[in-house]
Each structure stands twice: as C-alpha cells, then as structure tokens.
Amino acid sequence: MSEEPRRASFILLAFLSSGCATNPATGQRQFSLMSEDQEIAIGRQQDADVRRQMGVYDDRALQQYVSDLGLRLASESERPNLPWQFTVVDVPAINAFALPGGYIYITRGLLAFLDDEAQLAGVLGHEIGHVTARHAAQQYSKSTGAELGVLLGSIFVPEVQPFGSLAETGLGVLMLKYSRDDELQADNLGVRYASRGGWDPAAMPRMLATLGRLDESSDNKGVPNWLATHPAPENRIERVASAVQQAEASQGSSSPPVDNRDQYARRIDGLVYGDNPDQGVVRGSTFLHRGLRFAIDFPTDWDVSNGQSQVVAKRPGVNAFVVLQPMNRPAAGTIETVALQSMERAGFRAVEGRRATINGLDAFAGVYQGAIQDLGRVRIRAAHIVHDRSVYFAAGVAPIDIFDRMDPAFWQSLRTFRPLTRAEAERIRPNRINLYTARPGDTWQLIAEREGRGLAKPSTLAIMNGYAVTDQPRPGQRLKIVVAG
C-alpha cells in the first residue's frame, strides 16, 4: 500500500471511530458525525435558510406563545441547555420539523388543525424528541456518510466529483422521513415532556388521529404535509398508548393534567388560513398578487397551485398546463428580443410570434415547439408581458397531439393578465380562522356554506375540530371555521 492510500485509510478509521456518541435521551451509543457544537452551528446556518425560504409568520403574540410553550417543554428534556428556538413559519402546509441544535418549526397550517394546547405541546415535544435523541443530527450524518466514499475516492480518482459539504445539503434533508423506530421514540419523548410540563399526555394519540384523517399531499409551496413526512398514524397510536398510560400514572391525581382548549382557540383566532396575499392567493380560478399588483384568470375548474417561484394550473386528467412565472428583465433589449432569446436558451424553437398589447401592457405573444421531460414533444403558447419594470412569462403547455384542442383555453387565459390598482390590491385579504359556537341542528355542510361561504370543505372543518368526517358538531361547542378576509 502506498503512503497516500494508507493515510486516507487512517483518516477514515479515525473519522468513523470518532463518530460514536451517546444518545442523551436513551443513554445508548450510536453513530454520529457531529459534536453538539457542530449540531448547533448547522442548525443556526440552516435556520437562516428556513426563514428566508418559508417566511416567519407575522404575529408577535402567537410567536411568543409558541416559543414560551416550547421552552417550557425543552426545559423538561435531557438537553435543556441547547439554544432552543421555536418558530411559526408562514406556510399553509400542515407540518412541523426540527433542525439539529434545537431549532424547531411549526407551520401556521398545522396550528389550525390542533384542537388544544396539549396537542400543541405534543407536537413540539415530538420535535424536541427528534433533537434530544439526535435523530435530526443522524439525518445529516447519514447524508454525509453516504458521501464519504465518494469524497475519499476523489483522492485517487480525480474525475469523481464530491457531492458537496455538510452545510450544502439544503432543506431537503428536513423533509426526509425518519425511521418508524425514530418516530415512535419521538412520540414517546413528546408524551414524556408534555406530561412533565403538566399537559394531558392523551392529547398525543388524539392529535395523531386528527392528522391521520388528512390527505397525504403537499401545500402549494411544495412543502410536504405531515403524512408525506411521517409514517401512517394507526400503528403509532397503538404503540404510544403504553407511554400515555405511564405518564398518566406518574402524574397522579393531585394536579390533573390540562388541555387549555379555550385558551388555545383564542390564541389562533384570526390565524391566516391558506395562501398569504403577500405571496399571491387563488380565488376560484383567479390568481391575485397583492404585492406585485397583478391578476390572471386560469381556465375554470383547473387545479391551480401557487408555488414559490411559479403558479401552475392543470386540467384534471389531461397533460395540459398554464404556467405563470416572473423573469429577470435584462438591462437592454426589446420585449421581442427577450422573449425569443429566452425561449431559444430553454430549447424551444419559435413557430410564430408578434408584438401585442395585453390589457394595456407591452407583450410578445408566440407559439414555440420543443421537448419537456415526461411530456415529450410539446407546443407552447406563450406571452412575455412587461409589468412594473418586470417581465412575466405566461404560457400554455401541451403535447403536440392535443395542443390545437387546448390552445383556445391557453390564449383566453393569457389575455386576462392585468395590472391591479393600489386600491384593488389593498382589498385582497387572506382567509382566516374564526371562532363559532355550534347551534342546534348545525351540520358541517351548513356551517361551511352559511358561515364560510364554502371556503373550506365540510370534511375539512370536521377534521380541523377533531371530529371524524362522519360525525356532526355538538350544539354549544366552540368551533374553528374559515371565513373570508
């Protein structure tokens, strides 16, 4: 063996031997490539990315409430001295996640579906458990470990490129599924911490049952919903039952556990539900953006998804799409030049094109042909539109064989792109959570139509309030409903 490979092997052995650490929550030895200081450093760095990409929900009182509750839970954990931070992120997805080092996040979308403070304590306790048991650190360690062979291989085979450093793994690691054992351990730790803090430990299985009724999907910013990042709840409810029984026995009868349902309801009264107008909202088939002051109508009954960088409408059951996204406008060049050059760079050949005016805005409209992965050969009806010193790309996309059939709907939609006046933009308000007391004879259908104008489905209101979709609300109970802003 030459000196260079021998040195690389020594480094590898030293690296792996130093990767054993004690799990603070269980006392067991486990593989880890991170010290506690490294955990904190990674968490701090990724926290900046989370805040930038997801946004922090603008409600100081609610942020303080969640932070105070989280810190109280963390003080009951095995790692109370971490620099714990708890943040409500401005995302409508129904999820919560943790970074190494004590950085915990819960979406405003999840807050709407929790029924009381004890359930909130269970969720935060679960995420604290992922940190105290070092599950979050292990996710990063496994990612780095998988790259270790490639990184060392590049010493001997220069053309093998490293995948990147630990800090460059990005937010995708946050959304990886933990193992079932990790999730069960976090469930049990969440029950333990909540019980020690005085909350009802039985809130955990109730919360799991509620979230288990939700569809597995993503929100319109691409952030996964809870079921997309967690195992199915049925077995977890059964397996966490023993932890609940132990916690209830340890609490005794001298100080009964609390759920603080009314206090929690008051805290989230007025919570933004669904899209935030500052990020664009969908009203029926219309997309409106308050900050950028424009609107566009998509084809009726198409599914509209408002993403971080683009809005996409899809015809159900057909590979036909209308896409809207902003572009970086070059310092020089006509809109015709911008349109043709940008499409050419993207690999699309112009079939036809002309200057146009769309609702008073300078534009270039054209038809292009090319290929898109998973769709094959496509045609695109596109309009590059100048609005408020920016260029917007609005386009209908379909495979060549159905393009002519879809084109009238594409062109009709593109021609609705229009500026909004300041007054029109200011009138756009988010939908919000409101409190409502159920009356005799109320059904979820009646409440959804009469109080919420159909903004939330009856089944959604039932799940939001901890009911099975087949059960009806009890008269006199305070409920969460969705109302127009």
C-alpha positions in Angstrom: 0.0 0.0 0.0 1.4 3.4 -0.9 1.7 6.2 1.6 -1.3 8.2 0.2 -3.9 5.4 0.4 -2.5 4.4 3.9 -3.0 8.0 5.1 -6.5 8.1 3.6 -7.4 4.8 5.4 -6.1 6.1 8.7 -8.2 9.3 8.3 -11.3 7.1 7.5 -10.7 4.9 10.6 -10.2 7.9 12.8 -13.3 9.6 11.3 -15.5 6.6 11.9 -14.2 5.8 15.4 -14.9 9.4 16.5 -18.4 9.1 15.1 -19.8 7.2 18.2 -21.8 9.2 20.6 -24.2 8.7 23.5 -27.9 9.3 22.8 -28.9 11.8 25.5 -32.5 10.5 25.6 -31.7 6.8 25.8 -28.1 6.5 27.0 -27.3 4.2 24.1 -24.2 4.5 21.9 -25.0 5.5 18.3 -23.2 6.5 15.1 -22.9 10.3 14.7 -20.5 12.5 12.8 -21.5 15.6 14.7 -20.5 17.1 18.0 -23.0 19.2 19.9 -21.2 22.4 18.8 -21.5 21.2 15.2 -25.2 20.5 15.7 -25.8 24.0 16.9 -23.7 25.5 14.1 -25.6 23.5 11.4 -28.9 24.4 12.9 -28.1 28.1 13.1 -26.9 28.2 9.5 -30.0 26.2 8.2 -32.3 28.4 10.3 -31.5 31.3 8.1 -32.4 29.3 5.0 -35.7 28.2 6.6 -36.7 31.7 7.5 -35.8 33.0 4.0 -37.5 30.3 2.0 -40.6 29.8 4.2 -41.0 33.1 5.9 -41.8 33.8 9.6 -45.5 34.3 10.4 -46.2 37.9 11.2 -47.8 37.6 14.6 -45.6 38.5 17.5 -48.0 37.4 20.2 -48.5 34.0 18.6 -44.8 33.6 18.1 -44.2 34.4 21.8 -46.9 32.0 22.9 -45.4 29.1 20.9 -41.9 29.9 22.0 -42.8 30.1 25.7 -44.6 26.8 25.5 -41.7 25.2 23.6 -39.0 26.4 26.0 -41.1 25.1 28.9 -41.1 21.7 27.2 -37.4 21.8 26.3 -36.6 22.5 30.0 -38.1 19.1 30.8 -35.9 17.4 28.2 -32.5 15.7 28.6 -30.8 18.6 26.7 -32.2 21.7 28.4 -29.1 23.8 27.7 -29.3 23.8 23.9 -30.1 27.3 22.4 -33.7 26.2 21.7 -35.7 28.3 19.2 -39.3 27.8 18.2 -40.7 29.5 15.1 -44.1 29.5 13.4 -43.3 29.6 9.6 -45.7 31.3 7.2 -46.6 28.2 5.2 -50.1 26.7 4.8 -48.8 23.1 4.7 -49.7 21.0 7.8 -46.3 20.1 9.2 -43.6 20.5 11.9 -39.9 19.7 11.7 -36.6 20.1 13.6 -33.0 21.1 12.8 -30.0 19.8 14.8 -29.1 22.0 17.7 -32.6 22.8 18.9 -34.3 24.7 16.1 -38.0 23.7 15.9 -40.6 24.9 13.4 -44.3 24.5 13.1 -46.4 25.7 10.2 -49.3 28.0 10.6 -51.2 25.4 8.6 -50.7 22.8 11.4 -51.8 25.2 14.1 -55.3 25.4 12.5 -55.7 21.6 12.9 -54.7 21.3 16.5 -57.6 21.2 18.9 -56.0 22.4 22.2 -52.7 23.5 23.8 -52.0 19.9 25.0 -51.9 18.8 21.3 -49.5 21.7 20.5 -47.3 20.5 23.4 -47.4 17.0 21.9 -46.3 18.2 18.5 -43.5 20.4 19.9 -42.5 17.7 22.3 -42.3 15.3 19.4 -39.9 17.6 17.5 -37.9 18.3 20.7 -37.6 14.5 20.9 -36.0 14.3 17.5 -33.4 16.7 18.7 -32.7 15.3 22.1 -32.4 11.8 20.6 -30.2 13.2 17.9 -32.4 12.0 15.1 -32.0 15.3 13.2 -28.2 15.1 13.6 -28.3 11.5 12.3 -30.1 12.5 9.2 -27.2 14.8 8.4 -24.7 12.2 9.5 -26.2 9.6 7.2 -26.2 12.0 4.3 -22.5 12.9 4.9 -21.6 9.2 5.5 -23.2 8.2 2.2 -20.9 10.8 0.5 -17.8 9.7 2.4 -16.7 7.0 -0.1 -17.1 9.4 -3.0 -15.1 12.1 -1.1 -12.3 9.8 -0.3 -12.5 8.2 -3.8 -11.8 11.6 -5.3 -8.3 11.4 -3.8 -7.5 8.6 -6.1 -9.8 9.2 -9.0 -9.8 13.0 -9.7 -12.7 12.8 -12.1 -15.0 11.7 -9.3 -16.6 15.0 -8.0 -17.6 15.4 -4.4 -21.3 15.9 -3.8 -20.8 18.9 -1.5 -20.1 19.8 2.1 -22.4 19.1 5.0 -23.7 22.7 5.1 -24.7 22.5 1.5 -27.2 19.6 1.9 -30.0 22.1 1.9 -33.5 22.0 3.3 -34.3 18.7 1.6 -32.8 16.8 4.5 -35.5 18.3 6.7 -38.2 16.6 4.8 -36.8 13.1 4.8 -38.8 10.5 6.6 -37.4 9.3 9.9 -37.5 5.6 10.6 -40.5 4.2 12.3 -38.5 3.5 15.4 -37.3 7.1 15.4 -40.8 8.4 15.1 -42.1 6.1 17.9 -39.2 7.2 20.1 -40.1 10.9 19.3 -43.7 10.2 20.1 -42.8 8.7 23.4 -40.5 11.5 24.3 -43.2 14.0 23.3 -45.6 12.4 25.7 -42.9 12.4 28.4 -42.1 16.1 28.0 -45.7 17.2 27.8 -46.7 15.2 30.8 -43.8 16.6 32.9 -45.0 20.1 31.9 -48.5 19.4 33.2 -50.3 18.8 29.9 -52.7 15.9 29.2 -50.5 13.1 27.7 -53.6 11.6 26.0 -53.5 14.6 23.6 -50.8 12.9 21.6 -53.0 10.0 20.3 -55.8 12.5 19.7 -53.5 14.6 17.6 -52.3 11.6 15.7 -55.9 10.6 15.0 -56.7 14.1 13.6 -53.7 14.2 11.4 -54.4 10.7 10.2 -57.6 11.9 8.6 -55.8 14.3 6.4 -54.9 13.6 2.8 -51.2 12.9 2.1 -50.2 15.8 -0.1 -48.1 18.9 -0.4 -49.1 22.5 0.1 -48.9 24.9 -2.9 -45.4 26.0 -2.0 -44.1 22.5 -2.4 -43.7 21.9 1.4 -44.9 18.4 2.3 -47.9 17.9 4.5 -47.5 15.8 7.7 -48.4 12.4 6.2 -45.8 12.9 3.5 -43.0 13.1 6.0 -44.3 10.8 8.8 -45.4 7.2 8.9 -49.1 6.3 9.0 -50.5 7.1 12.4 -52.6 3.9 13.1 -49.8 1.8 14.5 -48.2 4.8 16.2 -51.4 5.4 18.1 -51.4 1.9 19.4 -47.7 1.9 20.2 -47.7 5.2 22.1 -50.5 4.0 24.3 -48.2 2.5 26.9 -46.2 5.8 27.1 -49.5 7.6 27.7 -50.5 5.2 30.5 -47.1 5.5 32.2 -47.3 9.3 32.0 -50.8 9.4 33.4 -49.8 7.1 36.3 -46.8 9.3 37.1 -48.9 12.5 37.1 -51.2 11.1 39.8 -54.4 12.8 40.9 -53.1 15.7 42.9 -52.8 18.0 39.8 -55.0 16.9 36.9 -53.4 17.5 33.5 -54.7 20.4 31.4 -55.5 20.8 27.7 -56.3 24.6 27.8 -58.6 24.2 24.8 -60.3 27.6 25.1 -57.0 29.4 25.7 -55.6 27.8 22.6 -58.6 28.7 20.5 -58.3 32.4 21.5 -54.6 32.3 20.5 -55.3 31.2 16.9 -58.5 33.2 16.4 -57.7 35.3 13.3 -54.9 33.0 12.1 -54.3 33.2 8.3 -55.6 30.1 6.6 -54.4 29.1 3.1 -52.4 31.4 0.9 -51.0 34.7 2.2 -51.8 37.6 -0.2 -48.2 38.8 0.0 -47.3 35.6 -1.7 -50.3 35.5 -4.0 -53.7 34.0 -3.5 -56.1 31.9 -5.5 -59.8 32.9 -5.5 -61.8 30.5 -7.6 -59.9 30.3 -10.9 -58.2 33.7 -10.5 -54.7 34.3 -9.1 -54.1 37.7 -7.5 -50.9 39.0 -6.1 -51.2 41.9 -3.7 -47.5 42.9 -3.5 -46.8 42.7 -7.3 -50.3 44.1 -8.1 -51.5 41.8 -10.9 -54.1 39.2 -11.6 -54.7 36.4 -14.1 -57.6 34.1 -14.7 -56.9 30.4 -15.3 -59.3 28.1 -17.1 -62.4 27.3 -15.0 -62.2 24.1 -12.9 -58.5 23.6 -13.5 -56.4 22.8 -10.4 -54.3 25.8 -9.5 -51.1 25.5 -7.5 -49.3 28.6 -6.2 -45.6 27.7 -5.8 -42.6 29.6 -4.5 -41.4 30.6 -8.0 -44.4 29.9 -10.3 -48.1 29.4 -10.5 -49.3 26.3 -12.4 -52.9 25.4 -13.5 -53.5 21.9 -14.7 -56.5 20.5 -16.5 -57.7 17.4 -14.5 -56.9 14.2 -16.2 -55.0 15.8 -19.1 -51.4 16.9 -19.5 -52.3 20.5 -20.3 -50.9 23.3 -18.2 -50.9 27.1 -17.8 -47.8 28.4 -16.2 -47.0 31.9 -14.8 -43.6 33.0 -13.5 -41.6 36.2 -13.2 -38.4 36.7 -15.2 -35.3 38.7 -14.7 -35.5 41.5 -17.2 -32.3 42.3 -19.0 -30.8 45.8 -18.9 -31.4 46.2 -22.6 -33.4 44.7 -25.4 -37.0 44.9 -26.7 -39.6 42.5 -25.3 -39.4 40.6 -28.6 -35.7 40.0 -28.2 -36.2 39.0 -24.5 -38.9 36.5 -25.5 -37.2 34.9 -28.4 -33.8 34.6 -26.8 -35.1 33.2 -23.5 -37.2 30.6 -25.3 -34.2 29.7 -27.5 -31.9 29.3 -24.5 -34.6 27.0 -23.0 -34.5 24.8 -26.1 -37.7 25.9 -27.8 -38.0 27.0 -31.5 -40.4 29.8 -32.4 -43.2 28.7 -34.8 -44.8 32.1 -34.8 -44.7 35.4 -32.9 -45.8 39.0 -32.8 -45.8 42.1 -30.6 -49.0 42.5 -28.7 -50.8 44.7 -26.1 -52.4 42.8 -23.2 -54.7 45.0 -21.1 -52.5 48.0 -21.8 -49.2 46.1 -21.2 -46.5 45.7 -23.7 -46.1 42.0 -24.6 -44.8 39.5 -27.2 -47.0 36.5 -27.9 -45.8 33.4 -29.8 -46.0 29.7 -30.3 -43.0 27.5 -29.7 -42.0 23.9 -30.1 -39.6 21.7 -28.2 -39.4 18.8 -25.7 -40.1 18.6 -21.9 -39.1 15.7 -19.7 -42.0 13.3 -19.0 -44.2 15.1 -21.6 -42.2 14.6 -24.8 -42.6 16.9 -27.7 -44.8 19.9 -26.8 -46.0 23.1 -28.1 -46.2 26.3 -26.0 -48.5 29.3 -26.4 -46.5 32.0 -24.5 -46.8 35.6 -23.7 -43.9 37.6 -22.3 -45.5 40.6 -20.6 -43.9 43.8 -19.3 -45.5 45.0 -16.0 -44.0 47.4 -13.5 -40.4 47.1 -14.7 -40.6 43.3 -14.7 -41.3 40.7 -17.3 -43.8 37.9 -16.7 -43.8 34.6 -18.6 -47.4 33.2 -19.1 -47.7 30.1 -21.1 -50.0 27.2 -22.0 -48.2 23.9 -22.5 -49.5 20.7 -24.0 -48.2 17.7 -26.0 -48.3 18.4 -29.8 -51.2 16.0 -30.4 -53.6 17.9 -28.1 -52.2 21.4 -28.4 -54.7 22.6 -31.0 -57.6 21.5 -28.8 -56.1 23.2 -25.7 -54.9 26.4 -27.5 -58.2 28.4 -27.3 -58.2 28.0 -23.5 -54.5 28.8 -23.3 -54.9 32.1 -25.2 -58.0 33.1 -23.4 -56.2 32.7 -20.1 -53.0 34.6 -21.2 -55.1 37.6 -22.3 -56.5 38.1 -18.8 -53.2 39.0 -17.3 -53.8 42.5 -16.0 -52.5 45.1 -13.5 -54.3 45.9 -10.3 -54.8 49.4 -8.9 -53.4 50.1 -5.5 -57.0 50.1 -4.1 -57.8 46.7 -5.8 -54.6 45.2 -4.3 -55.3 46.5 -0.9 -58.8 44.9 -0.9 -57.2 41.4 -1.2 -57.4 39.9 2.2 -56.4 36.4 3.4 -58.9 33.9 4.6 -58.7 33.4 8.4 -59.7 31.2 11.3 -62.6 32.4 13.2 -64.4 31.1 16.3 -68.0 29.9 16.1 -70.4 28.4 18.6 -72.4 25.5 17.1 -76.2 25.8 17.2 -78.8 23.0 17.4 -79.3 21.5 14.0 -75.9 22.6 12.7 -74.1 20.3 10.3 -70.6 20.8 8.8 -72.3 21.3 5.5 -74.5 24.1 6.8 -71.6 25.8 8.7 -69.3 25.6 5.6 -71.9 27.2 3.4 -73.6 29.7 5.8 -70.6 30.9 7.8 -67.7 30.3 5.5 -69.2 30.7 2.0 -67.7 27.4 1.0 -64.1 28.5 1.7 -63.4 25.2 3.5 -65.0 21.8 2.7 -67.3 20.3 5.4 -64.9 17.4 5.9 -62.0 19.9 6.4 -64.0 21.7 9.2 -64.8 18.4 10.9 -61.1 17.3 10.9 -60.0 20.8 11.9 -62.1 20.4 15.1 -61.1 16.9 16.0 -64.1 15.1 14.6 -64.4 12.2 12.3 -65.9 13.3 9.0 -69.0 11.2 9.6 -69.7 12.9 13.0 -71.6 16.2 13.3 -70.8 19.1 15.8 -72.3 19.2 19.2 -74.5 22.2 20.0 -72.9 24.8 22.2 -69.3 23.7 21.3 -66.9 26.4 20.2 -65.5 25.6 16.8 -62.9 26.8 14.4 -64.2 27.8 11.0 -62.7 29.5 7.9 -64.0 33.0 6.9 -63.2 35.4 4.2 -60.7 38.2 4.9 
